[in-house]
Amino acid sequence: MEAVPTVTLPARQLFEITDAAGVRILCTAGSLWLTLDHDPRDVVLQAGDSFEAAASRRLLLYAFEPSTFALASAAALDGPRCAKGQAAQPVAPARVWSATRAAGAA
């Protein structure tokens, strides 16, 4: 299996994936809440849980506590489904930003 990027989020931080089609998220530490645009489900991932997005939608991850997750195409995390010699493909561009305002901000 190819190495996949990992992301560490401090508590109360958001991570955005602008197009989550075919993306798999594996929570390796902490607790994450995720939601997809126009999808009524809310999903909570604990360490060891994973989620695979099928539709081309924006996905938001929120860290309830300091959390770490692996982020890759579903095929890259499954190893055997990758073509021989094919490197793990990075997923859609993502942004990290603070979900809370600085203390004292109006």
N, C-alpha and C positions, 0 to 999 in steps of 0.2 A: 504494500500500500504506500502511495506517495505521501510525503509530508504535506499537511494542510495548514493554512494559516490559523493561528489562534488569536483571539481578541480578549483582552481583560478590561472589564468595565468597573469603575468604582460604583458604590451604591448610589442609587437615584440618577443614573445616567442613561441616556437613550442612544441607540445605534440604529441607523436607517439603512435599508437595502432598497434601492429605488426600483429594481425589477428582480423579484425573488423566484422567478420561474426556475425550477430545477435545483434550487439551493437547499442544502441540508445543514442544519444547525445542531451541533452536539454539545450540550451543556456539560462541561467537565468539572466545574466548581460553582457553588453559589446557587442562586435562584433567579430565573429570568421569566418575565411575562412577555408574550409576543402577540401581535395582532396584525392582520392583513387588511388593507383597504378593501372595503365593500364585502367583508366576510364577517358574519355575525359571531364567529368563534373567538374566544380568548383562550390562549394556551399558556400554561405555566410549566416551565421546565426546571427540574431539579438535576443535580449532578447525575450523569448517566442517561438522562432522557434526551431524545432527539426529535426533530421535526423536519419534515421535508415539504417545501412549498411546491405545488404543481402549477398554479396559475401565475400569469404575469401580472403581479400586483406589488405595490409598495409594502414592505414589511418593517414593522418597528419592534425593537427589542428594548425592554426596560429592565435594569438590574435592581432587584429588591435589596440586594446586599452585594458586596464585592463579588463579582462573578467572572468566570472564564468560559469561553466556548470556542469550538472548532467551527470553521466556516468554509465550506467548499461546495462544488457542484456535487449533486447526489452521487454521480458516477465516480468521482474521485474518492469519496469516503468508502465506497463499496469495493474498491480495488479491482476484483475480478471483472466488473462490468466495464472497466477502462480498456481501451485497445492497448495491445502490447506496445510498450515504449512511449505511450502517450503520457505527457506530464499532466498533473492535476491542473485544471483550469481555474483561474481566479473568478470570483463571482462579480456581479454588477458593482459599480462604484458605491461606496458606503461613506456615510458621514457620522461622526460622533459629536454630540453636543450636550451641554448641561440641560437637564430637565427641570432644574430649579433655578430661581434667581438668586443672585448673591445676597447675603444678609444685608438688610437695610435698603435694598433697591426698591424704588417705587413701582 
